[in-house]
Amino acid sequence: MAKDIFKKCREYHDSDDARAQGFYPYFRCIDDSYGNHVMCEGSEKIMIGSNNYLGLAQDPRVIEAACEATRRFGAGCTGSRLLNGTISLHERLEGELAEFLQREAVLLFSTGFFANQGALTALLEADDAILCDRENHASIIEGCQTSLARLIPYRHNSATVLGNRLRRLPEQSGKLVITDGVFSMSGDIAHLPSLIPVAKEYGAITYVDEAHSLGVLGPQGRGTVHHFGVNDEVEIVMGTFSKSLGSMGGFIAGSHEMIEFLKHKARCFIFTASLAPAVVGGVLKALEIMQKEPERIDQLWMNTRKMHEGFTSIGFNIGSTQTPIVPILIGSEAKAFVFSQRLFEEGIFATPAIYPAVRYGEAIVRTSFMSTHIEKDLDFILEVFAKLAHELGTFDDPVYTEPGRRRNVFDFALSDQKEPEALRASSRVATREESELYAPLSR
Ligand SMILES: Cc1ncc(COP(=O)(O)O)c(C=O)c1O
């Protein structure tokens, strides 16, 4: 008898179990959005779970530009860029982004996820190696796994471990070092000034995902590579429109010849419909506003500093964040779910992040701040977090009482016998002599 493909679906009850216990935190339906506030499940909530860093998703000028593009070109392009789906707005946006980022050329993708997957799959071959920060975004991991290249994780932000990994690779193999510019869960910044020289020493090229740094870091929000002044030393830059630019879609920026190659070889670009006119029209306007109104970025940083200081003075561990992404360490997954539910009841929208998005036993409530959050709301948020920490005994969790205890992916295996996804992901490429690369202690 053929294997029952749906067996796993019938046996999947995690979400129903959480719903039954009253703390399922996902897929909350928003009825109206004002950016920093939303109407959700019958009442208004302060939104601190969004990547709308500059509040541009609701800017009336952006909305009008999206409407104008729709009136001119229609609701969709109904085809791939390669065939019938290229409109003048796509080419204009590619040109303006290339100029803004000081790159030879840019190629738009329908999502940031596709940009990572498309570029990595098209560029890397079987005898190449991808050196991938362990905390990189899922779209990068997906791209690494779909490409034929060997995936070699390195300890988060560690130039030393990166060097050790690179040293063992054959000199002639192609090598690419890939890192988030700003890490989407921890909020910390890639140490490009230490990583790039190591990559160069071993002939590796560098690829930086600027999803959370565009509009946040660097002059006028040009991203991490500009923040560190290393734009000329990084061969590939990727970005998204789904965060500071308030919409959706992604891009790859680099040399003319690389972009020309991706245009004809990246399957995630060729075999999907192009970005809708409304999206491109809106992003063009958002990009213009971002450059003309730097005070938005200044305000974002004022709000960020206030929240870093506020959470820390209450006693929360916010890890090594340096950006508007502020992870609030809770510890157990159940406690993180309950914390989020209580926040919601108090009028605050923020979601938990659990393993494998973060290390097992180190669940967080992920908060992120916008330039449009007002002082009164930020004070209220801090007040509620302090109250809930007391009410829910947050500071009694082992992550607070035993802060030095090392938690690693094997804790997960011990706790419920499931194979950790991170290990499963890396096992495809681990040979015997490499297996120590995946040792959990390397964190
Ligand atoms: C670091 C990083 N890269 C890529 C992506 C994917 O971007 P998009 O939402 O445009 O698909 C995200 C989205 O969360 C991200 O955080």
The ligand as an SDF file (V2000), in Angstrom:
LIG
                    3D

 16 16  0  0  0  0  0  0  0  0999 V2000
   16.6350   38.7880    7.0380 C   0  0  0  0  0  0  0  0  0  0  0  0
   15.4810   38.5320    6.1070 C   0  0  0  0  0  0  0  0  0  0  0  0
   15.7350   38.2140    4.8420 N   0  0  0  0  0  0  0  0  0  0  0  0
   14.7410   37.9880    3.9690 C   0  0  0  0  0  0  0  0  0  0  0  0
   13.4130   38.0750    4.3390 C   0  0  0  0  0  0  0  0  0  0  0  0
   12.3400   37.7810    3.3410 C   0  0  0  0  0  0  0  0  0  0  0  0
   11.7650   38.9630    2.9330 O   0  0  0  0  0  0  0  0  0  0  0  0
   10.3050   39.0620    2.3010 P   0  0  0  0  0  0  0  0  0  0  0  0
    9.3490   39.3030    3.4300 O   0  0  0  0  0  0  0  0  0  0  0  0
   10.3920   40.2400    1.3960 O   0  0  0  0  0  0  0  0  0  0  0  0
   10.0300   37.8010    1.5920 O   0  0  0  0  0  0  0  0  0  0  0  0
   13.1080   38.4340    5.6460 C   0  0  0  0  0  0  0  0  0  0  0  0
   11.7020   38.5390    6.0540 C   0  0  0  0  0  0  0  0  0  0  0  0
   11.2970   38.3920    7.1460 O   0  0  0  0  0  0  0  0  0  0  0  0
   14.1620   38.6600    6.5590 C   0  0  0  0  0  0  0  0  0  0  0  0
   13.9060   38.9800    7.8360 O   0  0  0  0  0  0  0  0  0  0  0  0
  1  2  1  0
  2  3  1  0
  2 15  2  0
  3  4  2  0
  4  5  1  0
  5  6  1  0
  5 12  2  0
  6  7  1  0
  7  8  1  0
  8  9  2  0
  8 10  1  0
  8 11  1  0
 12 13  1  0
 12 15  1  0
 13 14  2  0
 15 16  1  0
M  END
$$$$
